[in-house]
Amino acid sequence: MVNSMNQYIFYIVILVLLAIPLGLYIGKVMNGEKVLLSKILVPCEKLVYRFLKIDSSEEMNWKKYGACILWISGISFTVLFLILLLQGILPFNPQGIKGMGIPLAFNTAVSFVTNTNWQAYSGEAQASYFTQTVGFTVQNFISAAVGISVLFVVIRGFINKQKEQLGNFWVDFTRIILYVLIPLSIILSVLLVSQGVVQNPGSYETVNLVQPITLDNGQTVTQEIVPMGLAASQIAIKQLGTNGGGFFGANSAFPLENPTILSNILEMLSILLIPAALCFTFGRNIKNKKQGIAIFSAMMIVLLTALTITAISEHTGTPQVTSNTSVDSSTVNQSGGNMEGKESRFGIASSVTWSVFTTAASNGSVNSMLDSYTPMGGISLMLLIQLGEVIFGGVGCGLYGMIGFAILTVFIAGLMVGRTPEFLGKKIEPFEMKMAVFACLATPVAILVGSGIATLVPSITNSLTNSGAHGFSEILYAYSSAGGNNGSAFAGLAADTPFLNISLGVVMLFARFVPLLAMLAIAGSLAKKKKIAVTSGTLSTTNTMFVFLLIFVILLIGALSFFPVLALGPIAEHLKMIM
C-alpha cells in the first residue's frame, strides 16, 4: 500500500510541476507575446493568415465569434460524416474496411466534433487509415482548439472595459494549434514511438503465437492478426486535447497503444496537463494569479477526494473476493484488492489514477475496464462526469464551465450578504446569471432526459449485458459520458444501435454547444461593463472560504441532480453487494 501511495503522490506532483510553466507559456502565446518558438512559428502563422485570407487585426463580438465556431464545427461534421460513409472507396485503406452506416457515422462525426470521442465502433476493425488520420486526428486538433478559444473569450470578457470586441476566432484558433497543440503532440508522439507505440502505414500483419491456444470447441489457434497504423500521432493529440478516442478498440489498454509503464505515465499525465495548465494561464492573463490558484485548488481538492474514494474501494476489493479463501487479496508482493478488469502491467494504482484523470477531464481514454470497478469506485468516476466535467475538465471547456459555477457562487454569496454580486471587478446581473444557469445545468439536463427516455425504450434491454442495478448503471454511464462530452464507456452496453447512436449524438451536441454559447454570451455582456473598484465589502474570491463555497455549490448541484438516479444504480448495487 505504501508503494501505491507513492505512485499517487508522484503522479500529482509531476502534473503540477509540468502544468505551471505550460500555463505561463500558453498565456504568452495567446497574448501575442514573444516565446521560444516565435522565430519559427510567427512566419508560419502569418502564412496561414495570407493563405486563408484572414484579417488578423479584425476584432469580433461574441455573436460573430460564436458564428465562426458553429461554422467550423458544421463544416467539420459534414466532412467527417462523408468520410465515414465513403471510407470504403477512399484511399489509404489497405484492409478494405467498408463505410459506416448513417446512424453510426452520425454518432461518430458528432462525437469527434464535440470533443467527446464516444466510440460505438472498434477502431482497428471499422475505421480505415484515411479515416483515422484525415478524419479523427484532424478533428482532435480542431475540437480542442475551439474549447481553448472560448476560454480566452471569457478571459477577455473580464479584462475588457466597455467594449464589445473579444478577439478574433481565427487568430486564437491558429495560435492554439500552431504554438501549443502541434509542438506538444510532436514531442509526445516521438516519446510514444520510442516506447513501441505503432506508427506505420503498413497492412495488418499475421504472426505466429509463442504458445498455441486451444479453444473450447477443440480448435487450435496458432496465429493472430496484429493491427498496424499511424497510431502514435493520434494517441498524442487524443490525450493532450482531452479527446480520448482510441486508435484501437481496446483504447489505452491495448499493448500497441500503451506498451510500457513509461508510455502509461506519459499518456496519463497528458490527459490533465493542458486543463491544469490553463488554471495558471487564467490567473496570469487576468492579472490575478491568486484567482487562478483558487480555482485550481477547488479542482484539485475534488480530484483528490475522488481519487481517494476510488483507490480505497479498489484496493479493498469486494466482500465476495476477500471472503474467498482461494483468492489471495493481500497486498504482499502483489496488487491485492479488486484486480478484475485491470492490467497486470499497471496494477490498481495506475489504473485508478488514469480512470479518475480521464473522467475528471472530458477525455474518456481508458487503460482498464470501468465496468469491473466496485460500485463505490464506479460512482466516483460517474459523478466526476456528471458534475459537468469542471474538475479540470476538457481543454478550455472545463475551466470556462468552472467559471460558470464561480458566477453562481458569487451570486449566492451576494444574496446572503445583501450585496450586488461581483466577480473579478464586474457586476453579475440577471443576464449573466441566466446564462450561467444554462451553462451549469445543460449537462444534468442532457444526461437525465437522455437516460430517462432510453430506459423507456424496450429494445434497450437487449443491448445490456447485465440486468438490475448494474444494467441501469450501464445506461446511465453511457448518457453521462455523452452529456459530459467524455467518451469513456462503462462497457456492457452494445451501443451500435440506431436509437443509441442518434440519441447519444443529440445529447453530445446539446451538452457541447449550449454551455459554449452561454459562456460566450456572458463574456460579451461582461466586456461591455466597466470595472468596479474593490471595497471592504467586496467578497474575496481568492481565499479558502470561497474555494470551499465553490466546491459546495458544485457538489450541491451534482447531488441534487443525480442522487435519485445514482440511488437506483451504483448505490443500490453497493448495498446489495455488502448485504
C-alpha positions as semicolon CSV with decimal commas, in nm:
position;residue;x (nm);y (nm);z (nm)
1;M;0,000;0,000;0,000
2;V;0,294;0,232;0,066
3;N;0,413;0,174;-0,290
4;S;0,067;0,267;-0,421
5;M;0,061;0,585;-0,211
6;N;0,399;0,682;-0,354
7;Q;0,260;0,634;-0,704
8;Y;-0,041;0,857;-0,638
9;I;0,179;1,131;-0,491
10;F;0,427;1,104;-0,780
11;Y;0,157;1,146;-1,046
12;I;0,003;1,451;-0,880
13;V;0,336;1,625;-0,810
14;I;0,465;1,574;-1,165
15;L;0,135;1,701;-1,306
16;V;0,157;2,026;-1,108
17;L;0,525;2,079;-1,188
18;L;0,457;2,046;-1,561
19;A;0,133;2,246;-1,559
20;I;0,271;2,569;-1,407
21;P;0,531;2,656;-1,678
22;L;0,298;2,535;-1,956
23;G;0,024;2,762;-1,825
24;L;0,252;3,064;-1,835
25;Y;0,363;2,971;-2,188
26;I;0,004;2,943;-2,316
27;G;-0,079;3,280;-2,163
28;K;0,208;3,444;-2,351
29;V;0,113;3,276;-2,678
30;M;-0,248;3,392;-2,664
31;N;-0,143;3,747;-2,579
32;G;0,085;3,755;-2,882
33;E;0,396;3,783;-2,666
34;K;0,734;3,651;-2,774
35;V;0,802;3,287;-2,681
36;L;1,075;3,032;-2,753
37;L;0,909;2,917;-3,077
38;S;0,825;3,263;-3,209
39;K;1,112;3,281;-3,462
40;I;0,995;2,959;-3,625
41;L;0,619;2,988;-3,591
42;V;0,543;3,359;-3,642
43;P;0,621;3,330;-4,018
44;C;0,406;3,014;-4,030
45;E;0,123;3,196;-3,853
46;K;0,134;3,486;-4,100
47;L;0,142;3,242;-4,390
48;V;-0,176;3,077;-4,262
49;Y;-0,350;3,415;-4,245
50;R;-0,244;3,502;-4,601
51;F;-0,342;3,163;-4,739
52;L;-0,687;3,169;-4,575
53;K;-0,731;3,544;-4,635
54;I;-0,779;3,618;-4,265
55;D;-0,759;3,975;-4,139
56;S;-0,572;3,914;-3,814
57;S;-0,643;4,269;-3,695
58;E;-1,022;4,220;-3,706
59;E;-1,199;4,213;-3,370
60;M;-1,522;4,016;-3,320
61;N;-1,811;4,046;-3,079
62;W;-1,937;3,733;-2,906
63;K;-2,207;3,666;-3,166
64;K;-1,967;3,671;-3,461
65;Y;-1,714;3,468;-3,262
66;G;-1,983;3,210;-3,188
67;A;-2,094;3,206;-3,551
68;C;-1,736;3,122;-3,658
69;I;-1,730;2,833;-3,410
70;L;-2,062;2,699;-3,535
71;W;-1,943;2,736;-3,895
72;I;-1,620;2,543;-3,849
73;S;-1,798;2,281;-3,638
74;G;-2,066;2,239;-3,906
75;I;-1,807;2,203;-4,183
76;S;-1,609;1,959;-3,968
77;F;-1,916;1,746;-3,905
78;T;-2,011;1,737;-4,274
79;V;-1,663;1,643;-4,393
80;L;-1,613;1,373;-4,128
81;F;-1,964;1,234;-4,181
82;L;-1,894;1,192;-4,556
83;I;-1,553;1,035;-4,488
84;L;-1,714;0,778;-4,260
85;L;-1,985;0,694;-4,513
86;L;-1,742;0,671;-4,805
87;Q;-1,428;0,529;-4,642
88;G;-1,475;0,203;-4,835
89;I;-1,395;0,380;-5,163
90;L;-1,147;0,633;-5,027
91;P;-0,766;0,576;-5,043
92;F;-0,530;0,468;-4,766
93;N;-0,742;0,168;-4,671
94;P;-0,521;-0,142;-4,706
95;Q;-0,765;-0,360;-4,508
96;G;-1,058;-0,275;-4,733
97;I;-1,278;-0,157;-4,443
98;K;-1,631;-0,068;-4,555
99;G;-1,810;0,261;-4,493
100;M;-2,021;0,304;-4,180
101;G;-2,400;0,314;-4,177
102;I;-2,574;0,650;-4,143
103;P;-2,663;0,626;-3,769
104;L;-2,312;0,516;-3,669
105;A;-2,150;0,774;-3,899
106;F;-2,370;1,047;-3,748
107;N;-2,283;0,942;-3,393
108;T;-1,911;0,918;-3,465
109;A;-1,890;1,250;-3,653
110;V;-2,077;1,431;-3,375
111;S;-1,858;1,259;-3,119
112;F;-1,530;1,387;-3,263
113;V;-1,659;1,736;-3,348
114;T;-1,782;1,786;-2,990
115;N;-1,452;1,668;-2,835
116;T;-1,634;1,362;-2,694
117;N;-1,485;1,074;-2,894
118;W;-1,754;0,830;-2,784
119;Q;-1,686;0,516;-2,985
120;A;-1,967;0,281;-3,077
121;Y;-1,723;0,109;-3,313
122;S;-1,390;-0,072;-3,288
123;G;-1,110;0,140;-3,431
124;E;-0,895;-0,123;-3,599
125;A;-1,198;-0,308;-3,744
126;Q;-1,425;-0,024;-3,860
127;A;-1,206;0,279;-3,932
128;S;-0,960;0,299;-4,223
129;Y;-0,621;0,469;-4,201
130;F;-0,765;0,759;-4,404
131;T;-1,049;0,798;-4,154
132;Q;-0,816;0,776;-3,856
133;T;-0,567;1,035;-3,985
134;V;-0,757;1,278;-4,210
135;G;-1,081;1,239;-4,017
136;F;-1,027;1,170;-3,649
137;T;-0,682;1,316;-3,586
138;V;-0,766;1,646;-3,760
139;Q;-1,085;1,676;-3,556
140;N;-0,891;1,611;-3,237
141;F;-0,692;1,927;-3,307
142;I;-0,994;2,134;-3,416
143;S;-1,228;2,046;-3,129
144;A;-0,955;2,104;-2,869
145;A;-0,862;2,440;-3,020
146;V;-1,227;2,551;-3,019
147;G;-1,259;2,481;-2,646
148;I;-0,946;2,677;-2,557
149;S;-1,052;2,965;-2,783
150;V;-1,380;3,007;-2,595
151;L;-1,192;3,020;-2,266
152;F;-0,989;3,316;-2,387
153;V;-1,304;3,498;-2,493
154;V;-1,427;3,458;-2,134
155;I;-1,092;3,588;-2,004
156;R;-1,121;3,895;-2,228
157;G;-1,474;3,950;-2,101
158;F;-1,330;4,015;-1,757
159;I;-1,034;4,218;-1,884
160;N;-1,205;4,443;-2,139
161;K;-1,380;4,761;-2,028
162;Q;-1,693;4,891;-2,200
163;K;-1,624;4,736;-2,541
164;E;-1,785;4,458;-2,744
165;Q;-1,473;4,324;-2,916
166;L;-1,342;3,996;-2,777
167;G;-1,064;3,900;-3,017
168;N;-1,051;3,711;-3,345
169;F;-1,154;3,346;-3,351
170;W;-0,928;3,256;-3,643
171;V;-0,624;3,409;-3,475
172;D;-0,696;3,233;-3,145
173;F;-0,766;2,906;-3,326
174;T;-0,446;2,925;-3,532
175;R;-0,221;3,015;-3,239
176;I;-0,353;2,733;-3,020
177;I;-0,287;2,474;-3,288
178;L;0,048;2,610;-3,407
179;Y;0,210;2,707;-3,077
180;V;0,053;2,465;-2,829
181;L;-0,110;2,152;-2,969
182;I;0,127;2,067;-3,255
183;P;0,456;2,110;-3,062
184;L;0,329;1,912;-2,762
185;S;0,188;1,642;-2,990
186;I;0,517;1,605;-3,178
187;I;0,711;1,567;-2,853
188;L;0,465;1,314;-2,711
189;S;0,443;1,121;-3,040
190;V;0,820;1,076;-3,054
191;L;0,828;0,960;-2,691
192;L;0,546;0,712;-2,753
193;V;0,714;0,571;-3,064
194;S;1,029;0,521;-2,857
195;Q;0,823;0,301;-2,623
196;G;0,686;0,083;-2,904
197;V;0,358;0,251;-2,998
198;V;0,298;0,171;-3,365
199;Q;0,339;0,446;-3,625
200;N;0,346;0,300;-3,973
201;P;0,111;0,287;-4,274
202;G;0,155;-0,084;-4,341
203;S;-0,111;-0,353;-4,367
204;Y;-0,203;-0,565;-4,068
205;E;0,045;-0,846;-4,005
206;T;-0,016;-1,213;-3,928
207;V;0,224;-1,354;-3,669
208;N;0,276;-1,693;-3,505
209;L;0,178;-1,729;-3,142
210;V;0,454;-1,814;-2,897
211;Q;0,220;-2,072;-2,747
212;P;-0,077;-2,219;-2,940
213;I;-0,421;-2,181;-2,781
214;T;-0,688;-2,450;-2,781
215;L;-1,045;-2,319;-2,790
216;D;-1,346;-2,476;-2,618
217;N;-1,456;-2,630;-2,947
218;G;-1,124;-2,814;-2,975
219;Q;-0,981;-2,592;-3,248
220;T;-0,617;-2,488;-3,203
221;V;-0,515;-2,131;-3,285
222;T;-0,151;-2,081;-3,386
223;Q;-0,159;-1,733;-3,543
224;E;-0,308;-1,391;-3,476
225;I;-0,350;-1,069;-3,669
226;V;-0,158;-0,768;-3,538
227;P;-0,307;-0,432;-3,646
228;M;-0,075;-0,157;-3,767
229;G;-0,136;0,212;-3,840
230;L;-0,034;0,570;-3,765
231;A;-0,135;0,533;-3,403
232;A;0,120;0,735;-3,203
233;S;0,034;1,066;-3,371
234;Q;-0,337;1,022;-3,298
235;I;-0,281;0,899;-2,943
236;A;-0,071;1,207;-2,861
237;I;-0,342;1,457;-2,954
238;K;-0,624;1,239;-2,819
239;Q;-0,465;1,268;-2,473
240;L;-0,338;1,626;-2,490
241;G;-0,665;1,756;-2,638
242;T;-0,881;1,559;-2,390
243;N;-1,037;1,381;-2,687
244;G;-0,978;1,022;-2,575
245;G;-1,080;0,822;-2,882
246;G;-0,855;0,520;-2,920
247;F;-0,688;0,418;-3,244
248;F;-0,767;0,062;-3,136
249;G;-1,090;-0,073;-2,990
250;A;-0,938;-0,155;-2,651
251;N;-0,806;0,202;-2,628
252;S;-0,505;0,251;-2,399
253;A;-0,539;-0,098;-2,253
254;F;-0,414;-0,227;-2,590
255;P;-0,042;-0,315;-2,585
256;L;0,037;-0,144;-2,916
257;E;-0,132;0,178;-2,796
258;N;0,016;0,173;-2,446
259;P;0,302;-0,078;-2,433
260;T;0,512;0,017;-2,128
261;I;0,498;0,173;-1,783
262;L;0,661;0,489;-1,922
263;S;0,408;0,521;-2,206
264;N;0,134;0,475;-1,946
265;I;0,273;0,760;-1,733
266;L;0,319;0,988;-2,035
267;E;-0,033;0,931;-2,166
268;M;-0,192;0,956;-1,823
269;L;-0,024;1,286;-1,733
270;S;-0,109;1,426;-2,076
271;I;-0,480;1,390;-2,000
272;L;-0,480;1,665;-1,735
273;L;-0,172;1,859;-1,847
274;I;-0,339;2,136;-2,050
275;P;-0,658;2,162;-1,837
276;A;-0,444;2,206;-1,524
277;A;-0,209;2,448;-1,701
278;L;-0,499;2,669;-1,812
279;C;-0,581;2,749;-1,448
280;F;-0,244;2,920;-1,420
281;T;-0,295;3,080;-1,762
282;F;-0,623;3,224;-1,635
283;G;-0,460;3,375;-1,328
284;R;-0,177;3,523;-1,531
285;N;-0,389;3,675;-1,806
286;I;-0,646;3,838;-1,577
287;K;-0,351;3,971;-1,373
288;N;-0,471;3,795;-1,060
289;K;-0,263;3,484;-1,001
290;K;-0,439;3,413;-0,672
291;Q;-0,769;3,370;-0,860
292;G;-0,615;3,108;-1,086
293;I;-0,468;2,928;-0,786
294;A;-0,806;2,939;-0,606
295;I;-0,985;2,773;-0,897
296;F;-0,701;2,523;-0,937
297;S;-0,726;2,442;-0,564
298;A;-1,102;2,380;-0,584
299;M;-1,050;2,145;-0,878
300;M;-0,762;1,965;-0,710
301;I;-0,949;1,911;-0,382
302;V;-1,240;1,742;-0,560
303;L;-0,998;1,542;-0,778
304;L;-0,805;1,415;-0,475
305;T;-1,130;1,328;-0,298
306;A;-1,248;1,122;-0,595
307;L;-0,903;0,962;-0,624
308;T;-0,911;0,866;-0,255
309;I;-1,260;0,714;-0,270
310;T;-1,183;0,516;-0,585
311;A;-0,845;0,400;-0,459
312;I;-0,981;0,278;-0,125
313;S;-1,268;0,096;-0,298
314;E;-1,043;-0,078;-0,549
315;H;-0,758;-0,162;-0,310
316;T;-1,010;-0,303;-0,062
317;G;-1,193;-0,508;-0,322
318;T;-1,531;-0,670;-0,267
319;P;-1,658;-0,882;0,025
320;Q;-1,712;-1,170;-0,216
321;V;-1,344;-1,173;-0,315
322;T;-1,197;-1,114;0,030
323;S;-1,412;-1,391;0,182
324;N;-1,294;-1,639;-0,080
325;T;-1,001;-1,821;0,079
326;S;-0,882;-1,948;-0,260
327;V;-0,809;-1,590;-0,373
328;D;-0,511;-1,408;-0,223
329;S;-0,626;-1,045;-0,188
330;S;-0,337;-0,934;0,031
331;T;-0,102;-0,657;-0,078
332;V;0,216;-0,852;-0,008
333;N;0,419;-0,871;-0,331
334;Q;0,107;-0,810;-0,540
335;S;-0,162;-0,551;-0,608
336;G;-0,430;-0,711;-0,393
337;G;-0,784;-0,578;-0,390
338;N;-1,003;-0,573;-0,699
339;M;-0,781;-0,658;-0,996
340;E;-1,072;-0,757;-1,220
341;G;-1,057;-0,564;-1,546
342;K;-0,721;-0,407;-1,469
343;E;-0,391;-0,451;-1,648
344;S;-0,142;-0,661;-1,451
345;R;0,130;-0,445;-1,611
346;F;-0,001;-0,133;-1,437
347;G;-0,179;-0,258;-1,126
348;I;-0,451;-0,084;-0,928
349;A;-0,275;0,248;-0,855
350;S;-0,202;0,339;-1,218
351;S;-0,541;0,211;-1,332
352;V;-0,730;0,410;-1,067
353;T;-0,530;0,728;-1,133
354;W;-0,590;0,701;-1,507
355;S;-0,964;0,641;-1,457
356;V;-1,003;0,939;-1,222
357;F;-0,799;1,163;-1,454
358;T;-0,994;1,060;-1,764
359;T;-1,336;1,115;-1,605
360;A;-1,231;1,442;-1,442
361;A;-1,118;1,562;-1,784
362;S;-1,353;1,519;-2,079
363;N;-1,105;1,266;-2,212
364;G;-1,254;0,918;-2,193
365;S;-0,948;0,709;-2,279
366;V;-0,907;0,407;-2,052
367;N;-0,637;0,161;-1,952
368;S;-0,871;-0,062;-1,750
369;M;-1,231;-0,185;-1,768
370;L;-1,458;0,062;-1,583
371;D;-1,740;-0,192;-1,582
372;S;-1,530;-0,408;-1,347
373;Y;-1,479;-0,139;-1,082
374;T;-1,652;-0,176;-0,749
375;P;-1,983;0,014;-0,717
376;M;-1,827;0,285;-0,496
377;G;-1,525;0,309;-0,724
378;G;-1,754;0,342;-1,025
379;I;-1,982;0,601;-0,865
380;S;-1,697;0,847;-0,808
381;L;-1,595;0,815;-1,174
382;M;-1,952;0,866;-1,289
383;L;-2,005;1,163;-1,059
384;L;-1,693;1,338;-1,188
385;I;-1,855;1,342;-1,531
386;Q;-2,199;1,433;-1,400
387;L;-2,067;1,740;-1,217
388;G;-2,027;1,892;-1,561
389;E;-1,664;1,787;-1,617
390;V;-1,544;2,103;-1,444
391;I;-1,288;1,927;-1,226
392;F;-1,020;2,035;-1,475
393;G;-1,248;1,904;-1,749
394;G;-1,180;1,932;-2,119
395;V;-0,921;2,173;-2,259
396;G;-1,077;2,515;-2,221
397;C;-1,434;2,397;-2,164
398;G;-1,357;2,260;-1,818
399;L;-1,227;2,595;-1,696
400;Y;-1,496;2,809;-1,854
401;G;-1,751;2,568;-1,704
402;M;-1,591;2,620;-1,363
403;I;-1,609;2,996;-1,416
404;G;-1,983;2,949;-1,472
405;F;-2,005;2,781;-1,132
406;A;-1,796;3,062;-0,981
407;I;-2,050;3,314;-1,111
408;L;-2,329;3,112;-0,946
409;T;-2,127;3,104;-0,625
410;V;-2,072;3,480;-0,605
411;F;-2,440;3,536;-0,683
412;I;-2,547;3,310;-0,396
413;A;-2,293;3,474;-0,165
414;G;-2,417;3,818;-0,270
415;L;-2,773;3,722;-0,178
416;M;-2,654;3,604;0,161
417;V;-2,491;3,937;0,250
418;G;-2,734;4,163;0,063
419;R;-2,483;4,298;-0,192
420;T;-2,476;4,310;-0,570
421;P;-2,260;4,011;-0,665
422;E;-1,925;4,087;-0,826
423;F;-1,660;3,866;-0,982
424;L;-1,319;3,993;-1,089
425;G;-1,437;4,353;-1,081
426;K;-1,751;4,301;-1,291
427;K;-2,109;4,311;-1,162
428;I;-2,300;3,985;-1,201
429;E;-2,650;4,081;-1,306
430;P;-2,962;3,885;-1,416
431;F;-2,840;3,821;-1,774
432;E;-2,512;3,666;-1,656
433;M;-2,700;3,457;-1,403
434;K;-2,941;3,321;-1,662
435;M;-2,657;3,228;-1,895
436;A;-2,458;3,073;-1,608
437;V;-2,760;2,858;-1,520
438;F;-2,781;2,743;-1,884
439;A;-2,408;2,659;-1,879
440;C;-2,418;2,471;-1,547
441;L;-2,745;2,282;-1,597
442;A;-2,700;2,181;-1,962
443;T;-2,506;1,867;-1,868
444;P;-2,750;1,741;-1,599
445;V;-3,048;1,809;-1,826
446;A;-2,889;1,628;-2,122
447;I;-2,791;1,327;-1,910
448;L;-3,116;1,289;-1,716
449;V;-3,350;1,345;-2,010
450;G;-3,147;1,123;-2,240
451;S;-3,108;0,833;-1,997
452;G;-3,469;0,870;-1,883
453;I;-3,602;0,831;-2,236
454;A;-3,362;0,543;-2,304
455;T;-3,490;0,340;-2,008
456;L;-3,840;0,360;-2,157
457;V;-3,732;0,208;-2,490
458;P;-3,798;-0,169;-2,479
459;S;-3,516;-0,257;-2,720
460;I;-3,254;-0,107;-2,487
461;T;-3,272;-0,411;-2,259
462;N;-3,143;-0,623;-2,548
463;S;-2,832;-0,404;-2,562
464;L;-2,741;-0,468;-2,197
465;T;-2,502;-0,734;-2,074
466;N;-2,631;-0,705;-1,718
467;S;-2,975;-0,658;-1,566
468;G;-3,091;-0,485;-1,247
469;A;-2,896;-0,202;-1,086
470;H;-2,578;-0,269;-1,282
471;G;-2,766;-0,270;-1,611
472;F;-2,919;0,067;-1,522
473;S;-2,569;0,194;-1,437
474;E;-2,456;0,096;-1,787
475;I;-2,730;0,310;-1,942
476;L;-2,673;0,599;-1,703
477;Y;-2,298;0,595;-1,762
478;A;-2,341;0,598;-2,141
479;Y;-2,557;0,911;-2,131
480;S;-2,336;1,066;-1,863
481;S;-2,036;1,009;-2,087
482;A;-2,215;1,167;-2,385
483;G;-2,362;1,452;-2,177
484;G;-2,025;1,526;-2,021
485;N;-1,852;1,512;-2,361
486;N;-1,631;1,247;-2,203
487;G;-1,647;0,944;-2,431
488;S;-1,544;0,671;-2,188
489;A;-1,764;0,361;-2,173
490;F;-1,881;0,159;-1,874
491;A;-1,892;-0,139;-2,113
492;G;-2,168;-0,395;-2,110
493;L;-2,382;-0,177;-2,339
494;A;-2,397;-0,265;-2,710
495;A;-2,408;0,097;-2,823
496;D;-2,414;0,044;-3,200
497;T;-2,792;0,056;-3,244
498;P;-2,982;0,324;-3,439
499;F;-3,162;0,460;-3,131
500;L;-2,848;0,483;-2,916
501;N;-2,639;0,629;-3,198
502;I;-2,889;0,906;-3,270
503;S;-2,992;0,983;-2,911
504;L;-2,637;0,987;-2,778
505;G;-2,535;1,210;-3,069
506;V;-2,809;1,461;-2,988
507;V;-2,704;1,462;-2,621
508;M;-2,342;1,532;-2,721
509;L;-2,442;1,827;-2,939
510;F;-2,665;1,979;-2,670
511;A;-2,407;1,939;-2,392
512;R;-2,125;2,086;-2,603
513;F;-2,283;2,389;-2,764
514;V;-2,536;2,515;-2,507
515;P;-2,269;2,584;-2,238
516;L;-2,027;2,711;-2,504
517;L;-2,270;2,970;-2,641
518;A;-2,390;3,064;-2,291
519;M;-2,036;3,142;-2,177
520;L;-1,971;3,344;-2,494
521;A;-2,282;3,547;-2,414
522;I;-2,159;3,605;-2,058
523;A;-1,823;3,721;-2,194
524;G;-1,993;3,961;-2,435
525;S;-2,204;4,107;-2,156
526;L;-1,915;4,144;-1,911
527;A;-1,688;4,307;-2,170
528;K;-1,934;4,596;-2,209
529;K;-1,928;4,674;-1,836
530;K;-1,689;4,900;-1,653
531;K;-1,463;4,778;-1,377
532;I;-1,580;4,821;-1,018
533;A;-1,335;4,928;-0,752
534;V;-1,267;4,678;-0,475
535;T;-1,410;4,789;-0,140
536;S;-1,413;4,648;0,212
537;G;-1,749;4,488;0,136
538;T;-1,631;4,307;-0,178
539;L;-1,643;3,929;-0,149
540;S;-1,296;3,782;-0,182
541;T;-1,288;3,511;-0,447
542;T;-0,933;3,402;-0,376
543;N;-0,948;3,289;-0,015
544;T;-1,013;2,949;0,142
545;M;-1,375;3,027;0,222
546;F;-1,456;3,094;-0,144
547;V;-1,277;2,777;-0,255
548;F;-1,492;2,561;-0,029
549;L;-1,806;2,759;-0,111
550;L;-1,738;2,694;-0,480
551;I;-1,690;2,323;-0,415
552;F;-2,013;2,320;-0,211
553;V;-2,213;2,474;-0,497
554;I;-2,070;2,225;-0,749
555;L;-2,146;1,927;-0,527
556;L;-2,486;2,065;-0,433
557;I;-2,596;2,089;-0,795
558;G;-2,449;1,745;-0,869
559;A;-2,606;1,583;-0,560
560;L;-2,948;1,737;-0,616
561;S;-2,948;1,644;-0,984
562;F;-2,813;1,292;-0,971
563;F;-2,864;1,140;-0,626
564;P;-3,202;0,980;-0,719
565;V;-3,065;0,806;-1,029
566;L;-2,740;0,709;-0,857
567;A;-2,952;0,551;-0,582
568;L;-3,113;0,328;-0,846
569;G;-2,779;0,230;-0,996
570;P;-2,439;0,211;-0,823
571;I;-2,568;0,287;-0,472
572;A;-2,827;0,008;-0,494
573;E;-2,559;-0,224;-0,634
574;H;-2,323;-0,141;-0,347
575;L;-2,591;-0,206;-0,084
576;K;-2,675;-0,536;-0,249
577;M;-2,308;-0,633;-0,255
578;I;-2,246;-0,574;0,117
579;M;-2,571;-0,727;0,243
